[in-house]
Amino acid sequence: MTEVNTAYDYCKRVIDQHSKTFSKAFSLLPKDQKRAVWAIYTFCRRVDDIVDEGKNPETELTQFAEEFNLFLDGNLQSSHPGWIALEDVFIKFSIDPAPFHEMIEGQWMDLRPSLIEDKQDLLHYCYHVASTVGLMLLPVIAPGKEKELRRGAIELGYAMQITNILRDVGEDLERERIYLPKKLLRRYRYSTKDLVEGRVNESFMALWEDLAHDAEVYYANALSTLPLYPLYSRTPVKGAAYMYRAILNSVRDNHYEVFRKRNYVSDQQKKQIIAEMQ
């Protein structure tokens, strides 16, 4: 049991370091659920870091996928705390492995990017890298309600990932990634050259707001399902959605400067949002 507790402590450090938003929002859950969120987040973080920071990401991602298959079969010999904590989660909750596989598939999309031509392509990508996280979490935060809440979890993932994309335009360009759909660039007459040069003009703001509007619709749809969650999960899910949605206004407050500036929601703002959730 000490080994399991140590593994969860490791996962808590990972979520605290990499996502203060999720850490704050889900800190309100009961102990077992809260620790399960830490472990699932750590799985996602590990696979994401392979793609963004790995020395040989294709080999490392293939190895990680193989380890996950061994994990599911009960044949993984690993002392990594991420696997130890996740094993405890799979014992305590009725976890569906499908979204974990789909998350790994989503990371391959970043390693071998295909053209995002339209919004449908964008949602396909958002599903794999973000909606899957919500589907992983449903058996933990809303056991028995997975089917009823599936659509809302998927749409919350859409909303959060579109928010990430709208916040990280500049950072993604540095990694030679463009997630803004080509059809939107053409519709608003905003060229790839404009994008690379980081031009914040009327065209860019209109394009940005087009996607932000979609995100806000997905947030609203997801939040409308809150009454279906158990009482203990409603505030954490609402808090996570509200804190993420607030990033959109922080970009607006900074005059859409997403090329040379990191937009974020301050700790004070997060505390205020959580306080209003109570």
JOVEN-V734315 format. One record per backbone hydrogen bond with DSSP energy under -1.0 kcal/mol. CO is the residue of the C=O (numbers start at 1). NH is the residue of the N-H. If there is no record, write none. Layout:
co-><CO,CO>
nh-><NH,NH>
This chain:
co-><1,2,3,4,5,6,7,8,9,10,11,12,13,14,15,19,20,21,22,26,30,31,32,33,34,35,36,37,38,39,40,41,42,43,44,45,46,47,48,49,50,56,57,58,59,60,61,62,63,64,65,66,67,68,69,70,71,80,81,82,83,84,85,86,87,88,89,93,97,98,99,100,101,102,103,104,105,107,108,115,116,117,118,119,120,121,122,123,124,125,126,126,127,130,130,131,132,133,134,137,137,138,142,145,149,150,151,152,153,154,155,156,157,158,159,160,161,162,163,164,168,169,170,172,173,181,182,183,184,185,186,191,192,193,194,195,201,202,203,204,205,206,207,208,209,210,211,212,213,214,215,216,217,218,219,220,222,223,225,226,230,230,233,234,235,236,237,238,239,240,241,242,244,245,246,247,248,249,250,251,252,254,256,258,266,267,268,269,270,271,272>
nh-><5,6,7,8,9,10,11,12,13,14,15,16,17,18,19,23,24,25,26,29,34,35,36,37,38,39,40,41,42,43,44,45,46,47,48,49,50,51,52,53,54,60,61,62,63,64,65,66,67,68,69,70,71,72,73,75,74,84,85,86,87,88,89,90,91,92,93,95,101,102,103,104,105,106,107,108,109,111,112,117,182,183,122,123,124,125,126,127,128,129,130,131,132,133,134,135,136,137,138,140,141,142,145,149,153,154,155,156,157,158,159,160,161,162,163,164,165,166,167,168,172,173,174,177,176,185,186,187,188,190,189,195,196,197,199,198,205,206,207,208,209,210,211,212,213,214,215,216,217,218,219,220,221,222,223,224,225,226,228,229,233,234,237,238,239,240,241,242,243,244,245,246,247,248,250,251,252,253,254,256,255,257,258,170,270,271,272,273,274,275,276>
